[in-house]
C-alpha cells in the first residue's frame, strides 16, 4: 500500500519540540521524600552536578540502626533542627524505626519551624503534593520561599516553578527566572534546563539562542535527559550553536537512552527518514515503539505511520489505526486527522462518515489545515453531517491559510452561496483566527 492512498495521513516532521506553555515545559514540584530520594540516589544519575546536602542526609539516615534512635530522639526533643529533620527522614523511610508518616510529618514540621532549610523545602513539597497534609499551594509557596531565601537550591528551583505555574502566588516569569538562576548557579540541572527554554522564547530573560544553548549544555553535562534532548535539537537545527548532525544524534541518543520520550520519537523519525543520519528504519521503529509504549502521543502517531506504509515493520493497517487512535485520544491533531481519514476511506475500520467528520472537526479546531479542508468538503457535500455552506466556506478559508485551498471548490461554493452567507463565513473564520492566535 502507498502512503498517499489515505488522504491526510503522512509523517509528522519534527521541528524543535520545545514549546511555550509552562504547564508542559516546567516540571512540577520535585517530590523529594526520604524513601523516594534514596531510590534516586541508588538507581539514577543525580540531578545536581554536586552531591546535594539532602542526598547526604538521606544517605546518613538510611544507615540508622534502632540503637541510634533514642539518642537522636532526645536531641530532637531539645530543639536541634538537624536532629529533628533526620528523625523525620528515619520515620519516613523506616530507617531504624517502623515507618510512620504521621511522625515523619510531625518532625519535619518541627524542623521547618526551627529554621532548617531542607525541612522547609520538604514541608513545602508535602503541601504542594497533598501527601500527609491537605494540599495548599499558598503554604507550599511560603515554605519554599523560606528555604530558598536560605540558599537551598532545591527550594529555589521549586520556588521558581511556583512562580512559573502561578501556584500559591501570582504567576511571574521574571521571578521564576530569578530563582531558577539562583538554583542553576548552584548546579541544579532542571533549573538550568528551564532557563534554556525561557531563553529560547525571551520569557523572563532576554531572548538568546546562544544563552539557551549554554544553559542546555549545563543541564546536559549534568546528565539531565531533557537537557540532552534540547541541546541535541539545537545542534540539529543550528540554533544558538553551529549546525552539527553528528552532535545532534549524539545528544539525542543520550537523551533517548536516558528515557526521554521526545528524544526517542525525534531520533526514531530521523532514522526512518534519514534526516541527518544514515537511514535505518528498523532501529528508528525501536525508538518510536519505546516512546509510544510510554504513552508519548507523537511517538504513537509516528509508529502508526510506519505500520501504515510498512517501513521498518510489516505493513499492518489495523495496527496503524490502533496507534493513531491512541495518539488521537490524547489530542494530537495529526493523529486525529489520520483517524478521520481512515474512517473516511474505510481503511482497517468500517467506513463511517459521521466518525470521520467528528475526528476531522477535532483536528481542524486545533489548526490542522488538511483536516480543515476535509471538514469544508464534508459540510459542502453533507457527508457525515448536514449541508452547511457557511461552515463549508469558513473552513475552506481557514484551510487556505495553511496552504490547503482549492480554487475550483471555492468557486463552486461561491456560486452556491449568497453574499450574506460568505460575509458570515468570513466573520466566523476571523473570529476563529482571533481566538486561536
N, C-alpha and C positions, 0 to 999 in steps of 0.2 A: 504494500500500500504506500502511496506517496503522501507526504505531509499535506500537500495542498488540497487533498480531497475534502478535508473538513475545513470549511471557511472559518477563519478567525482563530485557528489553532496553530501556533508557531512558537518557536523557542523564545523565552524571555531573554533579552540581552541585559546582562548585569552591568550597571554602572556602579558608582560607589554607594553601597547601601549604608550610608551614614546619614540618617535623616534628621531633620529637625523634629521637634516633638519630644519634650523631655520625659514624658510618660513612658516613651520607648527607650530613649537613649540613656537615661540615667538610671543605673541600678537602684533598687530600693535599699532600705537600710541594711547595713551589714549586721546580721544577727550573730553575735559572737558569744554565744553561751559556752560554758566550760566544756561540756561533752562534745558539742559540735566542733568547737575550735580545736580540740585535741585531735579529732579525726582529720581536720585540715592540716594540722602540723604533721601528722603521720603519713597522710596519703597524697598530698598535693603540694605544688610549689607555693611558697609564701607570697602573699600579695605585696608585701613590703620588701624593699631592697635590703633592709637590715632586719634582724630579728626584733619584733615588736615587744615592748615591755609586757603586754598582756600575754603574749606567747610564752615568755619566760615564767610568768606567774602560774599559768595553766600547767606548764611542764612541772613546776615545783609542786603544785597542788596534787598533780597526778601521782606523785611519789609518796604522798602522805600515808602513814600507817595508822591503825586505830590507836596505837600507843602515843601518837603525836597529837591527837585531838584534844585531850584535856588541857594541856599547856596552851595550845592555840586558842581554845575556848576562853581560858582565863585571861589571856592577853587581849582578846577581842572585847571581852566584857569590861576591860579597863578603858576602852575607847580608842584603842590603836586601830586606825583605819586600814592599814595593810593587813593586819591580822583579821579584821572583820571581813575584808574582801576575800582573803584566802579561805576563810571558813565558808563564805558563800560559795566559792568555787568548789570546795570539798563537798558541800551538800548537793550542789547542782550536778556534779559529776559522779557522786558516790565514791569519792576518794577517801578511804579511811573511815567512812561513816556510811550509814544507809542513805541512799539517795532520798532527798526530801526537798521538793521545790518550794514549799512554804517557808521552810527555814532558810533556804538559799535566798529567797526574796527578802526575808527579814534582815539578813546580814548584809546583803548588797545595798539595801536601803540605808542601813546604819552607816555603812562605809561611805556611801554617797553623801549623806548628810554631814559626815565628818570631813568631807572635802577631798576624798580620794577620786582622782580624775578618771581612773579606769572604771571604778564602780559607778560613777556618774554616767559614763557612756553606756555601761551595761544596763543601768536602770532606764536610761533613755530608750535603749533598744527594746526593753520589756514593754514600755508604754507604747512604743511605735508599733510593735507586733501584736500587743494584747495578750502576750503569754504570761499567765500568772497574775495579771492585773487587768483592769478594764482599759481597753485601748483608748489612748488620749494623746493626740498629736501635739497639743499645746504643752503638756507636761514632758513629752519626749523632746520637743524642741528646747525647753528650758534646761533639761538635764544635759543634752548635747552641748548647749551653749556654755554651761558651767565647765564642762570637761574641756571643750575646745579652747576656752579662754585660758586654761592652764597649760595649753600647748600639746594636748594629746592628739596625734594625727588621725587616729580612727574617728574620734569625735568631730574633728574638723571636717573630715570627709562627710560624716553623717549630717553635720550642720549645713554643709554646702548642699547636700541632697535635699534637706528640708526646705531651704530657700529656693532651690530649683523647682521642686514639686509643689511648693506652696503648702506644705504640711505643717500646721501649727503656727504658721507665720505667713504674712503676705508674700507672695512669690516675688523674688528679686534675683535676676540673673547676675547683676553686679555683685550682690552679696554672696551669691553662690560661688562665683568665680574667685572672690576674695578668699573664701575659706578653702576652696579646692586648691588654690595656690599655696596656702599655708601647709596643707597636708602634703601636696606634691613635693614641696621643698624638703619635706622630711622623708621622702621616698615612697609615698603612698601611690601605688601604681594605678588604682582606679581613679583617683583624683587627677592624675596626670592624663589618663585617657579622656576623662570628661573635659579637661581643659583643651585637649586637642580637638574634640568635637566642637566646643564653643568657639575656638579659634577659626575653624573652617567657616562658620556662619557669622562670625563677628558678633556674638551674643554674650554680653557680659565682659568681653575682652575685645581689643581691636581685631578685625578680620586679618588673618595672616596664615596663608597656606604653609609657609616656612615654619611659623610658630607651631602650627598644628603638627607638622612633621617632627619637630623637636620633642613635643610632649608625647606623641605616639611612640617615638623611639624610646623614651624613658620607660613608658609602660611596657613596651615590647621587651626591652632588655631585662625588665624585672620578671618576665615570664607570664605576663597577663595576656591571655588569648585574645581578648578584644583589642588590645594594643597591637598585637602581632597582625591581626586581621586588618586594622585600619592602616597600619604602616604599609602592609602589602598592597593595599588598594592605592595608596598614594604613589608607590613605585609603579604600579600597573598603569596609572593614568598620567604620570608625570606631574603630579600636583604637589608643589612645595618641595619636591626632590626631582632630580633628573629621571626621566622615564627609564625603567630598567626591568624588563620582563623576567630576567633570571632572579633578581632580588624580590620581585613581586611574588613569584612562585615559591621562593624560599620562605618568605614570611607567611604567605597564605598556608603553605604546607604545615609550618609550625603551629599556626593557629588551628588548623583543621585537626592536627594530631592532638592538640590540647582540648578538643571538643567543641570549638566554636562552630556553630551550625551555619552561620553566614559564610564563613571561610570554606566550609565543606561544600556548600552549594556553589559558591563562586568558582572554587577550584574544580569542582565536578563539571561545571559548564565550560570552563576554559579547556579542560582536557577533551571534552566531547566535541568542541568546535575548533580546537587547535588555535585558540586565541592566546598568542604569546608563549605557547608551549607546544611541543610535539603532540599531535593528536593521538589520543589513547582513550577512546570512549569507554572501554571496559573498566579501566581504572576510574574514569570520570563517574561512571554509574555507581561504583562502590562508594565514592564520596557522597553522591546525591542520595543514595539509599541511607547512609548514616544520618544525614541531615533530615531526610523525610521521616525516618523511623523515630526520630526525636521530636517530630511534630513541626518542623520548620515548613511553613506554607510554600515558600519559594522552592525549597528542595523537593517537596511533594509535586509541585507543578512541573518542574523540570524533569523529574523522574517519570512522570506521566507522559511527557512529550517523547522521551526516549523509547518508552514502550509503544507509543503510537507509531513511531517511524521505524522501530525495530533496529535501533543503532545502539550497540553496547549491550543489548539484551534482545531476546527473541521478540518479534513483533507480537503484541498482545493487546488488542483494543479494550478488552474488558478490564485488564489490569490498569491500562492507561486511564480509563474512566474512573476507576476506584481512586487512583492517586489525585486526579484532577478534582474529584468531588471532595476529598479530604482537604485540599487546599482551598477550594471554593467555600467550604463551610467555615473556614477561618477568615473569609472576606477578601481573598486575593483576587483582584479584578481580572487578571489574565486567566486564572483558573475558572472563574465564574463564566467568562466568555467561552472557554473551552468546553465546559459542561453544557452550556447553552447550545453551542454548535453541534455537539454530539446528539443532544435531544432533537435538534432541528433536522439533522440528517438521518437520525435513527441508527447511529453508529454505536454498536456494543450495547445499546439500550433500545427499548421500544420507543419509536418516534412519538414525540409529544410536543406539539406546538405551544400549548399553554405553559409547559415547563420550560421550554426554550425561551419563551417570552419573559418569564419571571427571572431567569438567570441572566438573559441579556440586559434586562432592566437593572438588576443589581450591579452588573459590571459597568453599564452606561452611567449610572448615578455616581460611580467612582471615577469617571473620566476616561474609561476605555473607549477610544474613538471607533474601533471596529464594532464594538457592541452597540455604540450609539447609532452607527449606520444600520446595523441589522435591526435595531429596535425601530428605526424610522421605516424600514421596509415592512416590518410586521404590522405597524399601525396603518401603513398605506394599503396593505393587502388584506387587512383584517385577519391576520394569520396568528392564531393563539390569543387574540384579543379583538375587541370591536374596532370597526373602522373609525379612525380619528385623524383627519387631515391636519388639524392644528398641531397635534402631538408629533405626527409624522414629520411635518415641516420643521418643527422645533428641534427634533433630534437630528435631522439632516443638517441643519445649520451648525449644530454643535459638532457633528462628525466632521464637517468641512474644516473646522478649526484644527482638527488633528490629522488632516490630510486624507480623510476618508469620504470625500464628497463624490457625487455622481451627477454630472451636468444633465444627463438625459432624464434621470429620476427627478431632479429638481425642476426641470422644465415641465415634466408631466404633473408634478404636484401643483405647480403654479397655475397650470391650465385647469385644474380641478379644485381650485380654492378661490375664495373671494379676497379682495384686498384687505378686508377687515380680518379675515382669518390669518392672513400672512402677517399682519401687524401684531395680532395676538401671539402668534408663534414666535415672532422676533422678540416680543416683550418677555415671553417666558424663557427664551434662550438667554436673554441678557440677565434676567433675574437668576437663572441657574449659574451663569458665569460669575456674577457678583457674589453669590452665596458660596461658591466653591473656590474662590481665589484665596 
